Amino acid sequence: MNEAEGPTRVNTALEPPLTPGGRIETVALCRNEGSDRAPDWAAYTVDDWVVFPLGSPAHRYRTRSPDLSPEGTNPVNPNPRLSVLLVLASWQVDAPAGIERAPAALATGLAEAGHHVVIATAAPQPTGRSLPGVTLEALDLGVTFPCGDTTLRVAISAGADKLQARPRDITEQHHTDTVVFTHALWGLGRLDVNLPMGVRRILAVHVLPNALLREIDPLPATERSALREDGPIRVLARLGTEKGVLPLLTAAACLPSSRPLHVQLATAAFESADGSQGKLLSRCRTISDKADHITLSTGTLPWDEVPPSLSEAALVIVPSLRETFGLVALEAMSVGTPVIAYRTGNLERRSPRAGVMCCGGASSAG
């Protein structure tokens, strides 16, 4: 393709998501190089597989953005701004789960790049905390958080008509050109929302790519060496049986140790069954209270405090019996702290030189 005509390179092909209507839609994420008239990144469906020059029919779905002319160009800003809506019923600022943190990182990155980003959520938000440049819109599910999968399914079925109308209203209000339903259940991907003509619909079949919301420099070598001698061991996890914190505490409580173990547990807006997080927390607290070297803290740690906390540990244990991504491991390694984890899920794909991988996980969780 002639570089003067527009985008020239497809860098990554994403896995084909399934639309709520049941149609498989393949999406490519394209980095546009060699043209100052095209946006830095653009998403194309299989119908747009040929990367057309700016202003062609393949780009007209982005003309819903308020700063674009009908031709898909802007005489002042040659890089059109996208308007993206991320839907996740359980999303909260500083939520401990990867399902919330992945959209937060994506939203933050898009906002920093100058795009208009909206997150639609039904979960209550803490006062005084927000994502810079990201707008929140409320969804009414008629449930109390945290709640379980079954409760949410019932609420979605009972309020389907109103829920189907709400994303469309938000889309029209914000001139949205791309709507991402971040999960089949919690991201309301099961709804057959009638979006305005030209709006792209994406259903994430798993979890959105995880990224770091904040990066800090690792500690100097002298401080890292001192932590190895007498620094604490830290665990940062969401309350869920699959996170493996209960068996870790059970084993740690039986071992005499002068090395402090700091465990930070946080409640998510979703849970496997109503009340399951509270029951698990009670069992964990019963064990930790009997061991002087174990400190159990509860409550959400703000995202911007997570990297500094992990950097001050001698090592971080990620005791997950099952894991999809393993964001805590990534955050620990980013600040130079070694990690101990099971060979399970995506944890096994982390750099083997950044920690120790142990046999076990889901295969031996019984």
Secondary structure, DSSP 8 states (H G I E B T S, - for coil): --GGGS--EEEEE----B-TTS-B--EEEEE--S-TTS-SEEEEEGGG-S---TTSGGGGGGGGSTT--TTS--SS-SS---EEEEE-TT--TT-SSHHHHHHHHHHHHHHHTT-EEEEEE-S---TT---TTEEEEE------SSEEHHHHHHHHHHTHHHHHHHHHHHHHHTT-SEEEE-SSSTT-TTS-----TT-EEEE-SS------S-------HHHHHHHHHH--EEEEEES-GGG-HHHHHHHHHTS--SS-EEEEEE--SEESSTTHHHHHHHHHHHHHTT-TTEEEEES---GGGHHHHHHTSSEEEE--SS-SS-HHHHHHHHTT--EEEES-GGGGGS-GGGEEEES-GGGG--
